[in-house]
Amino acid sequence: MSIKHKRSSATLLAVLLGIVVFFGMTAPAAYAGTDDYPSQWKNVAQDSVFDTWGYYNRECVSFVAWRLHDRNGFEMPHAIGNADAWGTWASNHGYTVNSTPAVGAVAWWSSGHVAWVESAGGGNVTVEEYNRTYTGQYSQRVIAASNPTGYIHFKDIPQGPQPGDGSPGVGNYVYYTSAKLDSGDSLQKNRYIVSDNGYYALIMQNDGNLVMYGPGSLLVWTSQTAAAGGHHATMMAGGDLVVFDANQNLVWHSGTQWAGASHLTVGDDGNLAVVRNSDSQVVWENGPVNIATPSYIGTDTLHTNNQMVAGQFMRSADHRYFLSVQGNGHLVMYGPMYHVLWDSGYSGGSNASLVMQADGNLVLYIGGGGGVAWKSDTGNIGPAQVKIQNDGKFVVYANGGSIAWQSGPGGQI
């Protein structure tokens, strides 16, 4: 799990060459649940090359060093020791090491493993990591916040709303509607709307900012109206999106008052847009983010003998909660802004399928006939269905409506 670090002069030369190659390439942006580890390290045999920081490739320390660079803007120094020594080294060098998780922190196990914290809340954390099962592979999982030995806070990522007493991923903010503000609609403080695929949320924050967040609370766009006393956002009848203060004074607007009756949409591609009703023309937008997302299968329920394959998702009727067979074969339940609520923990691979069997068992099959990756163990109930509910659960119901299995209390594990 851990990996060696500083090497001979030949090793140092290889590292220097790696730095030249690394900083000369164009790396994809990292988003929640995405294995963005650079291809020159990912697509070669494990422990066959060194990364920029002197770690062997496809090891936990290498992935975390990459994430700290790419997401946190923090550069790990060379040769700080194997994973089991990271917490001690960090504490001795003035960095906070404690039991409090935070997005962008390093989850550290003294037994010899590190992972990058994607989200935290409700007593759980979602981590991304490499080599957890000693196979040199990427994985993502939800664990109890108390599971790691501690959390290393090199340079945590400032976050938007975090899970709290309200909907997961949006703190205590209250759900208003899905994807759209029609002409005349207002988004008051403490309210949010969410894209149809759940990846993006537009929130009228209590601080007066109108803000769009993406997966992992990624900041996509903000009106920057806190200092001006922003109070609510209104889609005006004349086509202008306006942020008003409490006295109805304009503090920000989209400048589209000439457009005529329009509506505001939060797109599945991360584009916040004012769209004219008469001809569907976009008259103002922040621009798409274009994160690859799964495809919707058009329902909140899988009935007997129905299935969902890798790259597809189903969602709750109110559009807030989603069950997806991810491209990597994990079965994942998540809420607004891709806040992971539950993970199968095992991957069915890129050709995985989730099947609601006739015997009542919900099964995630490994692609290519490789067997079972996960199951609900409800195979003795006969015909059943699995439903994604508005309370943040996904539930296997037997005929007659009794609950045979569920993912947990509403909105959390």
C-alpha positions as CSV (number, residue, x, y, z in Angstrom):
1,M,0.0,0.0,0.0
2,S,2.8,2.4,0.9
3,I,5.6,3.1,-1.4
4,K,9.3,4.0,-1.4
5,H,10.4,7.5,-2.1
6,K,13.9,9.0,-2.6
7,R,16.2,7.1,-4.9
8,S,19.7,7.2,-6.4
9,S,21.0,10.0,-8.7
10,A,19.6,8.0,-11.6
11,T,16.2,8.1,-9.9
12,L,16.4,11.8,-9.3
13,L,17.2,12.3,-13.0
14,A,14.1,10.2,-13.9
15,V,12.0,12.3,-11.5
16,L,13.3,15.6,-13.1
17,L,12.5,14.2,-16.5
18,G,9.0,13.3,-15.1
19,I,8.6,16.9,-14.0
20,V,9.3,18.2,-17.5
21,V,6.8,15.8,-19.0
22,F,4.2,16.3,-16.3
23,F,4.1,20.1,-16.4
24,G,4.2,20.1,-20.2
25,M,1.0,18.1,-20.6
26,T,-2.6,19.2,-20.5
27,A,-4.3,17.4,-17.6
28,P,-8.0,17.0,-17.4
29,A,-9.8,18.7,-14.5
30,A,-10.6,16.4,-11.6
31,Y,-14.2,16.0,-10.5
32,A,-15.9,13.8,-8.0
33,G,-15.8,10.1,-8.8
34,T,-13.4,10.6,-11.7
35,D,-10.1,8.7,-12.1
36,D,-8.1,11.6,-13.6
37,Y,-4.7,10.2,-12.6
38,P,-2.4,11.0,-15.5
39,S,-2.2,8.5,-18.3
40,Q,1.6,8.2,-18.4
41,W,1.4,6.8,-14.9
42,K,-2.0,5.0,-15.1
43,N,-1.5,3.1,-18.3
44,V,1.8,1.4,-17.5
45,A,2.6,-1.4,-15.1
46,Q,2.4,-0.6,-11.4
47,D,5.7,0.5,-9.8
48,S,7.4,0.7,-13.2
49,V,7.9,4.5,-13.2
50,F,8.2,7.4,-10.8
51,D,5.8,10.3,-10.6
52,T,6.7,14.0,-10.3
53,W,7.1,13.7,-6.5
54,G,9.3,10.6,-6.5
55,Y,6.6,8.0,-5.8
56,Y,6.1,4.8,-7.7
57,N,3.1,5.0,-10.1
58,R,-0.4,3.6,-9.2
59,E,0.3,3.7,-5.5
60,C,-1.9,5.4,-2.9
61,V,0.7,8.1,-2.2
62,S,1.2,8.9,-5.8
63,F,-2.5,9.4,-6.5
64,V,-2.9,11.6,-3.4
65,A,0.1,13.7,-4.3
66,W,-1.4,14.2,-7.8
67,R,-4.8,15.2,-6.3
68,L,-3.2,17.7,-3.9
69,H,-1.4,19.2,-6.9
70,D,-4.4,19.2,-9.3
71,R,-7.3,20.0,-7.0
72,N,-5.8,21.7,-3.9
73,G,-2.9,23.7,-5.5
74,F,-0.5,22.1,-3.0
75,E,2.8,20.5,-3.9
76,M,4.0,17.6,-1.8
77,P,7.7,17.7,-1.0
78,H,9.9,14.8,-2.1
79,A,10.8,11.9,0.1
80,I,8.6,12.4,3.1
81,G,8.3,8.6,3.7
82,N,5.8,5.8,3.1
83,A,2.1,6.3,3.7
84,D,2.3,5.1,7.3
85,A,4.6,8.0,8.1
86,W,2.6,10.8,6.4
87,G,0.7,11.9,9.5
88,T,3.7,12.1,11.7
89,W,5.7,13.9,9.1
90,A,2.9,16.4,8.5
91,S,2.4,17.1,12.2
92,N,6.2,17.6,12.7
93,H,6.2,20.1,9.9
94,G,3.4,22.3,11.2
95,Y,0.4,20.9,9.3
96,T,-2.8,20.1,11.2
97,V,-3.5,16.4,11.8
98,N,-6.8,15.7,13.6
99,S,-9.9,13.6,13.5
100,T,-12.0,16.2,11.6
101,P,-12.5,15.4,7.9
102,A,-12.7,18.1,5.2
103,V,-12.9,18.2,1.5
104,G,-9.4,18.0,0.0
105,A,-7.9,16.7,3.2
106,V,-5.8,13.5,3.2
107,A,-7.4,10.5,5.0
108,W,-4.4,8.7,6.6
109,W,-4.1,5.3,8.1
110,S,-1.1,4.5,10.2
111,S,-1.2,1.0,8.9
112,G,0.0,2.3,5.6
113,H,-2.6,4.0,3.3
114,V,-3.7,7.4,2.3
115,A,-6.7,8.6,0.3
116,W,-8.1,12.0,-0.9
117,V,-11.3,13.2,0.8
118,E,-14.0,14.0,-1.8
119,S,-16.9,14.9,0.6
120,A,-17.7,14.8,4.3
121,G,-20.9,14.9,6.3
122,G,-23.4,13.0,8.4
123,G,-20.6,11.0,10.1
124,N,-19.2,9.7,6.8
125,V,-16.6,10.6,4.3
126,T,-16.3,9.7,0.6
127,V,-12.7,9.1,-0.4
128,E,-10.9,8.5,-3.7
129,E,-7.8,6.4,-3.7
130,Y,-5.4,4.1,-5.5
131,N,-4.2,0.6,-4.6
132,R,-6.6,0.0,-1.7
133,T,-6.8,-3.7,-2.6
134,Y,-3.1,-4.0,-3.7
135,T,-4.1,-4.1,-7.4
136,G,-2.9,-0.6,-8.4
137,Q,-6.4,0.5,-9.3
138,Y,-8.6,3.5,-8.6
139,S,-11.5,3.3,-6.3
140,Q,-14.1,5.4,-4.5
141,R,-16.0,4.5,-1.3
142,V,-18.0,5.8,1.6
143,I,-16.6,5.1,5.0
144,A,-17.3,6.2,8.6
145,A,-15.4,9.4,9.4
146,S,-13.8,7.6,12.3
147,N,-12.3,4.9,10.1
148,P,-9.0,6.6,9.2
149,T,-6.3,7.2,11.9
150,G,-6.6,10.9,11.1
151,Y,-6.9,13.6,8.5
152,I,-4.0,15.6,7.3
153,H,-4.9,19.2,6.4
154,F,-2.2,20.3,3.9
155,K,-4.4,22.8,2.1
156,D,-8.1,21.9,2.3
157,I,-10.4,23.1,-0.5
158,P,-12.8,26.0,0.4
159,Q,-16.3,24.6,-0.1
160,G,-19.8,25.6,-0.8
161,P,-22.8,24.2,1.1
162,Q,-22.0,20.9,2.8
163,P,-24.2,18.1,4.0
164,G,-26.2,19.1,7.1
165,D,-29.7,18.7,8.4
166,G,-31.2,19.3,5.0
167,S,-30.6,17.6,1.6
168,P,-27.2,16.0,1.3
169,G,-24.7,18.1,-0.6
170,V,-26.7,21.3,-0.2
171,G,-26.4,21.9,3.6
172,N,-29.6,23.2,5.2
173,Y,-30.8,24.8,1.9
174,V,-34.3,23.9,0.9
175,Y,-35.2,22.3,-2.4
176,Y,-37.3,24.6,-4.6
177,T,-37.7,22.9,-8.0
178,S,-35.9,21.1,-10.7
179,A,-33.7,22.7,-13.3
180,K,-35.8,25.7,-14.2
181,L,-37.1,29.2,-13.1
182,D,-40.0,30.3,-15.3
183,S,-40.8,33.9,-16.0
184,G,-42.0,35.5,-12.8
185,D,-40.4,32.9,-10.5
186,S,-38.2,33.9,-7.6
187,L,-35.5,32.0,-5.8
188,Q,-35.5,33.3,-2.2
189,K,-32.7,33.0,0.2
190,N,-32.1,29.5,1.5
191,R,-33.5,27.9,-1.7
192,Y,-32.0,25.9,-4.5
193,I,-32.8,24.3,-7.8
194,V,-31.0,21.4,-9.3
195,S,-30.1,20.1,-12.8
196,D,-32.1,17.2,-14.1
197,N,-29.0,14.9,-13.7
198,G,-28.4,16.1,-10.2
199,Y,-24.8,17.3,-10.8
200,Y,-25.4,21.0,-10.5
201,A,-27.3,23.1,-8.0
202,L,-28.1,26.9,-8.2
203,I,-28.4,28.2,-4.7
204,M,-29.6,31.6,-3.4
205,Q,-27.3,31.6,-0.4
206,N,-28.0,33.2,2.9
207,D,-24.9,35.4,2.4
208,G,-26.6,37.1,-0.6
209,N,-24.7,35.3,-3.4
210,L,-26.5,33.5,-6.1
211,V,-24.1,30.5,-6.7
212,M,-23.9,27.5,-9.0
213,Y,-22.1,24.4,-7.7
214,G,-21.1,21.3,-9.5
215,P,-19.9,17.8,-8.5
216,G,-18.1,17.8,-5.1
217,S,-19.3,21.3,-4.4
218,L,-17.2,22.6,-7.3
219,L,-17.8,26.4,-7.7
220,V,-19.0,27.0,-11.2
221,W,-20.4,30.5,-11.1
222,T,-21.4,33.2,-8.7
223,S,-23.2,36.6,-8.9
224,Q,-20.8,38.1,-6.3
225,T,-23.6,40.0,-4.7
226,A,-23.0,39.3,-1.0
227,A,-21.5,42.7,-0.3
228,A,-24.3,44.4,-2.1
229,G,-26.9,42.7,0.1
230,G,-28.4,40.2,-2.4
231,H,-31.6,38.8,-1.1
232,H,-33.5,36.9,-3.9
233,A,-33.2,36.2,-7.6
234,T,-36.1,36.7,-10.0
235,M,-36.6,35.7,-13.6
236,M,-38.3,38.9,-14.7
237,A,-41.2,38.9,-17.2
238,G,-39.2,41.0,-19.7
239,G,-36.4,38.4,-19.9
240,D,-33.9,39.7,-17.3
241,L,-32.5,37.5,-14.5
242,V,-32.1,39.9,-11.5
243,V,-30.7,39.6,-8.0
244,F,-32.5,42.1,-5.7
245,D,-31.7,43.3,-2.2
246,A,-34.3,43.2,0.5
247,N,-35.7,46.6,-0.7
248,Q,-36.1,45.4,-4.3
249,N,-33.0,47.4,-5.4
250,L,-31.2,45.7,-8.3
251,V,-27.7,44.5,-7.3
252,W,-27.0,42.2,-10.3
253,H,-28.7,41.3,-13.6
254,S,-28.0,39.3,-16.7
255,G,-28.6,42.3,-19.0
256,T,-31.3,40.5,-21.0
257,Q,-34.2,42.8,-20.2
258,W,-34.7,43.2,-24.0
259,A,-35.2,39.5,-24.7
260,G,-38.9,39.1,-23.9
261,A,-40.4,36.3,-21.8
262,S,-37.7,33.8,-20.9
263,H,-36.8,31.2,-18.4
264,L,-33.6,30.2,-16.5
265,T,-32.2,26.6,-16.8
266,V,-29.6,24.7,-14.9
267,G,-28.3,22.4,-17.6
268,D,-27.0,18.9,-17.3
269,D,-23.7,20.1,-18.8
270,G,-23.3,22.8,-16.1
271,N,-24.5,25.7,-18.2
272,L,-26.6,28.2,-16.4
273,A,-28.7,29.9,-19.2
274,V,-31.4,32.4,-19.8
275,V,-33.5,31.0,-22.7
276,R,-36.1,33.0,-24.6
277,N,-39.5,31.3,-24.7
278,S,-40.5,32.2,-28.2
279,D,-37.6,30.6,-30.1
280,S,-35.5,28.8,-27.4
281,Q,-32.6,31.0,-28.1
282,V,-30.0,31.3,-25.3
283,V,-29.6,35.0,-24.6
284,W,-27.2,34.7,-21.6
285,E,-25.1,31.9,-20.2
286,N,-22.2,31.1,-18.0
287,G,-20.9,28.4,-20.4
288,P,-21.0,24.6,-20.1
289,V,-18.6,22.6,-17.9
290,N,-19.1,19.5,-19.9
291,I,-18.4,16.8,-17.3
292,A,-19.2,13.4,-18.7
293,T,-22.4,12.2,-17.0
294,P,-24.5,9.0,-17.1
295,S,-27.6,8.7,-19.2
296,Y,-31.1,8.7,-17.6
297,I,-33.3,5.7,-18.1
298,G,-36.5,7.6,-17.6
299,T,-37.8,6.2,-14.3
300,D,-37.5,6.1,-10.6
301,T,-38.2,2.3,-10.4
302,L,-36.7,-0.9,-11.7
303,H,-39.4,-3.6,-12.0
304,T,-39.0,-7.4,-12.1
305,N,-36.5,-8.4,-14.9
306,N,-35.6,-4.8,-15.7
307,Q,-32.0,-3.8,-15.7
308,M,-29.6,-0.8,-15.7
309,V,-26.2,-1.0,-17.3
310,A,-22.9,0.9,-16.7
311,G,-23.3,4.5,-17.7
312,Q,-27.0,4.8,-16.8
313,F,-28.9,6.2,-13.9
314,M,-32.4,6.3,-12.5
315,R,-33.7,9.2,-10.3
316,S,-36.3,10.1,-7.7
317,A,-39.5,11.8,-8.8
318,D,-38.3,15.1,-7.4
319,H,-35.0,14.9,-9.3
320,R,-32.8,15.1,-6.2
321,Y,-31.6,11.6,-5.7
322,F,-29.9,9.2,-8.2
323,L,-28.9,5.6,-8.4
324,S,-26.2,5.1,-11.0
325,V,-24.2,2.2,-12.4
326,Q,-21.1,4.2,-12.9
327,G,-18.8,3.8,-15.8
328,N,-16.3,2.0,-13.6
329,G,-19.0,-0.5,-12.5
330,H,-19.7,0.8,-9.0
331,L,-23.4,1.1,-7.9
332,V,-23.6,4.6,-6.4
333,M,-26.5,6.5,-4.7
334,Y,-26.0,10.2,-4.7
335,G,-27.8,13.5,-4.0
336,P,-27.5,17.0,-5.4
337,M,-24.0,18.1,-6.6
338,Y,-22.9,14.4,-6.8
339,H,-22.7,14.0,-3.0
340,V,-22.2,10.2,-2.6
341,L,-24.7,8.7,-0.1
342,W,-24.0,5.0,-0.7
343,D,-21.6,2.9,-2.7
344,S,-21.7,-0.8,-3.4
345,G,-18.0,-1.0,-2.5
346,Y,-17.4,-3.5,-5.3
347,S,-17.1,-2.8,-9.0
348,G,-18.7,-4.8,-11.8
349,G,-16.4,-3.3,-14.3
350,S,-17.2,-1.2,-17.4
351,N,-19.8,-3.8,-18.6
352,A,-21.6,-4.1,-15.3
353,S,-25.4,-4.5,-15.1
354,L,-27.9,-4.0,-12.2
355,V,-30.7,-6.5,-12.5
356,M,-34.0,-6.7,-10.5
357,Q,-34.4,-10.4,-10.6
358,A,-37.6,-12.4,-10.6
359,D,-36.7,-14.0,-7.3
360,G,-36.5,-10.5,-5.7
361,N,-32.8,-10.2,-5.5
362,L,-31.3,-6.9,-6.7
363,V,-27.9,-7.9,-8.2
364,L,-24.9,-6.0,-9.6
365,Y,-23.3,-8.3,-12.1
366,I,-19.7,-8.2,-13.2
367,G,-19.5,-7.7,-17.0
368,G,-18.5,-10.6,-19.2
369,G,-20.0,-13.3,-17.0
370,G,-17.6,-12.6,-14.1
371,G,-20.2,-13.3,-11.4
372,V,-21.8,-11.1,-8.7
373,A,-20.2,-7.8,-7.5
374,W,-23.0,-6.9,-5.0
375,K,-26.5,-8.1,-4.1
376,S,-29.3,-7.1,-1.8
377,D,-29.7,-10.6,-0.5
378,T,-33.5,-10.5,-1.0
379,G,-33.7,-13.5,-3.3
380,N,-36.4,-15.3,-1.3
381,I,-39.2,-12.7,-1.7
382,G,-40.4,-13.4,-5.2
383,P,-41.2,-10.6,-7.7
384,A,-40.1,-7.2,-6.4
385,Q,-39.1,-3.7,-7.5
386,V,-36.4,-1.2,-6.5
387,K,-37.4,2.5,-6.1
388,I,-35.4,5.7,-5.7
389,Q,-37.4,7.8,-3.2
390,N,-37.7,11.5,-2.5
391,D,-36.3,10.9,1.0
392,G,-32.9,9.9,-0.3
393,K,-33.3,6.1,0.1
394,F,-33.4,3.4,-2.5
395,V,-35.6,0.6,-1.4
396,V,-36.4,-3.0,-2.6
397,Y,-40.1,-3.5,-2.2
398,A,-41.7,-6.9,-2.2
399,N,-45.1,-7.4,-3.9
400,G,-47.7,-5.9,-1.5
401,G,-45.4,-3.0,-0.6
402,S,-43.3,-4.3,2.3
403,I,-39.7,-3.2,2.5
404,A,-37.2,-6.0,1.9
405,W,-34.1,-3.9,1.8
406,Q,-33.1,-0.2,1.9
407,S,-30.0,1.8,1.7
408,G,-30.5,3.6,5.0
409,P,-32.2,6.6,6.6
410,G,-33.3,9.3,4.3
411,G,-30.4,11.2,2.8
412,Q,-27.6,9.3,4.5
413,I,-26.1,5.9,4.9
